[in-house]
Amino acid sequence: MISFGPVPSRRLGKSLGINNIIRPKVCSYSCIYCQVGQTMNPSLTRQLFFTPEQIFIEVDNHLAKLAAEDRPDYMTFVSNGEPTLDMNLGKSIEMLKGLGIPIAVITNSSMLPDPHVRSELMQADWVSVKVDAADADTWQKVNRPAEGLKFENLIDGLKIFAGEYGGELRTETLLCKGINDSQANLKGVAGIISTLAPGRAYISIPIRPPAEKSVMPPGVETVNLAWQIFREAGIETELLTGFEGVDTGFTGNIYEDILNITAVHPLREDALMELLAKNGANFSIVESLLSQRLIRRSLYQGKKFYLRDFQTK
């Protein structure tokens, strides 16, 4: 299915996820910290996935199944990959706006050098762009971009978009211990972000199982240093370093809810148990999905997570 949740979001409240790229991951990056796993073939080529009509019908039907208290604050394009690789993104946003719920897009920024992508994103109410690195070498280490993308073009695209966009602009910087958490990189990233003038910049750390098992979150002192550096650069800054909660929305079909959410959003075990309780289901559903290798269990920072298993599909 295309839509999932809503899930609790540290940035957006109740967020109804829209996965406009459902297939084993299609992305322009292969970030070392990605919760969806490695990108086998990073690409900058935009493709056709679903029609805007398919996305609209699915989302509209999903909303109709939700209880009033689960009505989302945002509908968020957050995909099994990079949402702007979808050639129908702009048309889908345009259609979904008719549902009367603000639309957010979380992008890794890689496609912003493309004027068509920038034009389509202008229609969204809230856009988050990724800025993890201040130089090409660090960018290659942490984001591992598709061949053909140049760091200077990425930064130019970011600046052009920020200068033209009239909605709520946010940035997100995810820090990995020993990779992009040096003082030099933090100051450089703060310098880039200050030129974008977002309403708020988020600093986050890995809280779910990353693509590379060696990836670890930096220490408290480093996160505090990052916050201080951003604030000294005049940037309104917020830390996203905690678990977002267990209040996950449900449609009444526990089997599909688990598969759709875990495709892009690994479920911590306490959140999964809450979802089962809401549906009046027991853990045998999870055991069945595990035995069918539709989901897998992963341990990270002492917590159990459940995520979609695409490795054998």
N, C-alpha and C positions, 0 to 999 in steps of 0.2 A: 504493500500500500504506500501511498504518497505522503499522507499526513500522519502525525503521531502526537501523542500527549493529550492535553498540554503537560509540559514538564516545568518544574520550578526553575527559573532562570535568575542568576545573581544580577543580571543586567536588566531584565525585561519583565520581571514578575512572573505571571503565568504565560508561557510561550507555547503556542501550537506550532510544532515543527512541520516544515514542508521540505521533504526530501525529493527534490526535482531531478536527482540523478541516482536512480536505483539500479545498480548493478555493482559488481565488485569495483571498488573505488576508481573514480575518474577525477584526476586532480592535476594541477599544474605544479604542485609542490609534493615533496615527500618528506614532510617535517619529521624530525627525529622524535618529537613528543606526541605525534598525532594519535588520538585515542581510537581512530578507526583502523590503524595499522599502516603498513608501508604502501606506497603507490608503486605498482609494478612497472608502469610505463607513463611517467609524467608527460603531460601534453598541454600545449597552448592552443589547440584547435577546438573551436566551439562546435558543438554537435547538437543534433536533435534527439531528445529523449521522450518526453511526453508532450502532448499538445496542451495549449493553455486551457482548452475545454475540459480535458481529462483532469487537470489539476483543480480547476474550479469546481467541478462536480464532486470530486473526492473530498475536497475541503468543506464544501457546503454540506455534504452528507455527514461528514465527521462532526461538524458543529451541531447538527441537529440531534446527534446522539448524546451530547454532553449535558450534564446537569447544569442548572443555572449558575451554581457556585464555581463550576469549572470553566465558564466562558473565559477565553484567553484575553490577556491585555494586548498581546501582539500575535500576529501570524509571522513566523520567522523562517526565511529560507536558510536552512542550515543542513547541508547535504552530506551524502556519502561521497565527499569530494568537494570540488569548488563550484558553488552554485552559478557563477557567472560564465561557466563553460557551456551552460544551457542557452542555445540560440533563441529559445522562446521566453527567456526570463522577463524581458520587458513587457511582452504581451500578457504573460501570466500575472504580473504585478498589476497591470492595468485592469484586468478582469476581476481580480480578488479585491481590489479597492471598493468594489460595489457591495461587499459584505459588511462594510462599516467598521472594520477592525484595523488599527494601524499595522503597517507592514514593515518588517525589519529584514535586513540582509546582512549576514555575517560573511565577509569575504577576506581572502588572504591577500588582496590587493594586486595580485599578479597580472590581472587582465585590465587594470586601469589605464595602461598606455593606449588601449583601444578606445577611440572616441565613441564607438557604438555602445560599448559596455558602460562607459560613463553616462551616456544619454539615458540608457535603460535604468540605471541605478538612481537617476534623478527623481524617478517616480516613487521611490520608497520613502517612508516617513522617517526611518532610522537606519543608519548604515554604520557598521563597525569595520574598520580597516586594520590590517595587521602591520605592525612595525616592530620586528624582533631584532633587527641588526642595523648598525650604522655604517657598515662597510661591506664590500662585496665578499671578502673572505669569510667573515662571520656569517653572513647571509647564506653562503654556500654550505657552511657547516650545519646550521640549524634548520634551514628551510629546504635545502636541496632542490632548487628549482629545475623546471624542464629546460632542456637545451634550447638556446635561442633567446632566452630572456636575459636582459642586461640590467644590472643593479641601477645604473643611472637612469635608464628609461622607466624603471619601476618608481623611483623617487619623483621623476617628472610627472608621471601619471597621477601619483598621489597628490601632488601639489596642485595640478590642474583641477582634479576632481574636488578637492577641498575648497578651492577658490570659487567653484561654480555651484556647489551643492547647497540647497536651501533648507534641507531637513536637519534632523538631529545627527551630527557626526560624532563618532566615538573612535578611539584607537585602542588596540589591545597589544600588549607586549608580554609574551610568555617567557619567563626566565628559566634556563636550565643550568644547573650547577657546573661551573668550569667551562661553559660553552659561550654563553652570551651575557654573563652576569658580571663582567669586569667593569671597573669604574669608567674606563675609557669608552666602552661600548654604551654604557648607561648614559653618559653625558652626550655621546653622539646621537643616540636615539631620542633623548630629550630635545636636542637641538632640532632634529627633523620634525618631531611632533609639534614643537612650538610654532613652526612655520605653517602647520596645518590648522592651527587654532581650533581643535575639537572642543565640544562642550565638556567632555570629560575623557581622560585617558585611564585605561585599566591596566594594572600590572597583575599578572597572574602567574601561577606556578603549576606544574603537573600535579593533578589530584586523581587522575585515572590512569590505568595502565597505558604506557606510551609505546610507540612503534618500536623503539629501541630500548631493550631492557636496562641498559646502562644509564639511561637518563634519570637524573635525580633532581628534586627541587633544591634550590639554594637555601642557605640558612636564614634564620630570622634577621640577622644583622645585615645581610646582603639585601634582603627585601626592603628593610627599613632604609638602607642607603639609597636604593632605587627610588623610593617614595620621596626622600629628601631632595634628591637631584632633580626629579621631575617638578617638585613644588618650587624649588629655587629657580627653575626655568619659567615659572609663571603658569604652570599647567595644573588645572583642576584634576586631581588624581585620586583614584580609589583602588584599594587592593582587593583582588578576587582570589583569596587564598584558602577559603573554607568551603565545606560541603554545602550545596544549595538547598538541601532538605529532601524530604520524602513525599511531599504532597504532589503526587503525580496524578494527572487526570486519566480517566479511563472511558472506554466506549461501551463496555459490556462484553467485549470479545477478548478475553484475557490472552488467548493464544496469539491473536494478531497484535494486541497491544505490546506484548513482550517483544515480539519479532520486530515490530516497527520502531520501537524506542531504542532497542539495543543495536539496531543497524547504524545509528549515528550517535548514540548517547549511552555509553555503558552505564548500567544500573548498579549502584552499590546495593549490597544485599539487604540493608534495612529498607531502602526505597522499594526494592522488589517485593519484600514481604508485605509492605503497606499496600502495594498494588494488588497483590494476591488477596489480601483481606478485603479490599474494596469490592472485588469481584466475587467474594465468597468462594474462592478457589484455594486449593491446598498445594503443597510443594511438589506433588506428583506431576503437575504440569511442567514445572521447571526440569524435573528429572527426565521427563519424556523428551523435552526439547534438547537437553544435554545428550541423551542417548542417541537421538537422531542427528546429532552434530549440527544442529541448527543454531545453537548458541554454545558458548564456552565459558568456563569459569577462569578468572585470572586474579591473582593476589598482587596487590600493590600497596606499599606502605602499611602493611598489616591489615588491610581491608579486602574483603572479597567483592569482586565485580563480575557482572555477567554481560557479555557482549555477543553480537551476532558473529557467527563463525562462517566466514566466506572462503576459508582456506581450501576447502574441498569442493566448492561449488563451481 
